Every structure is written in structure tokens, then in C-alpha cells.
Amino acid sequence: MSTVLIIFCVLAAITLATAFLTIFSRNPIHSAIYLVICFFSIAGHYLLLNAQFLAIVHVIVYSGAIMILFLFTIMLMNLNEQKEVHRPRITRLGAIVSFCLICAVLILIFINSKPIVGEYVTTGEDYQSIKVLGKVLLNEYMVPFEFASILLLVAMIGTVLLSKKEKLQK
């Protein structure tokens, strides 16, 4: 086995393990720490692909800025309080239905997708250049780039709504 393959397998194992620990950890601070480790291992994958610029931007943006935002939100939520107001059942039902619909759409997309068959053609362009990277991101990948920004906006709105205090009914 080559060294790159061994490093890839180790990084993949770390990424998957910390992703599962992020989801299944009961302590939100531990979940945030596992997510940071997951982000760093994904940056390691970028380095294996010889994309140093993307690796550094990934570490700065995700591990730095977004995780600090998540940690502040977790701290503001004061999750140790015992007098939590329970959400109505319609909210839980809506979340379950939304989750099932999204899973169904993703499974249908996966089933109907066809693998790319043929030779890999290189253009010879250096994608490490910020100018070339900007052109690629804002021309070919404009829609996924905008979807990512909408996803981050929805996540921020969700954290604000979750941390909002509700009045206790007596």
C-alpha cells in the first residue's frame, strides 16, 4: 500500500468517527469539539488532493469562524437548565416529515445518477491560483455556492430560534 492511501484511510476513519461522535454525543461542547476535529481531517483530505489554498481556507472559515459562532450559540442556550419548555408535537412532526422528504430526494438523486465514464481530461490550468479558483466558483459552481450560503443562513436562523427563550406557562 502506498503512503498516500494509508494517510487517506486514516483521515477517512477519523472523519467518519468524529462525524458520528458529533451526532451521538450528549454534551453539546463535546459535539462541537468533535466537529472541529472532523473539519481538520477534511482539510487533510484537501492537502492530499494538493489543494493547499482550499485546506487553509477550510480551516480558517469552518474550524475558526463558524465553530466559534456555534460555541457561542451553545453557551447562550444554557442547556443545563432543567425547566425547558417542550416543543409542540406538530413541530416534531414537521421536522420528521422534512427529514424524510429530504432523504427521499437524496436517495432518488443517488439512484438516478449515472457515473461518468471516459478518460479524465486535464486542462492544464492551475486551480491553486485564486483568480482561476474564483472564476470556477462563480461560473461553473455558482448554484452550489449559493446553496451553501443559503444553508448557512438557515442554520444561523435555526440556532437563533432554538436559543430564544419561551415563557413558561403556569
Beta strands, then each sheet from edge to edge (+ up, - down):
end
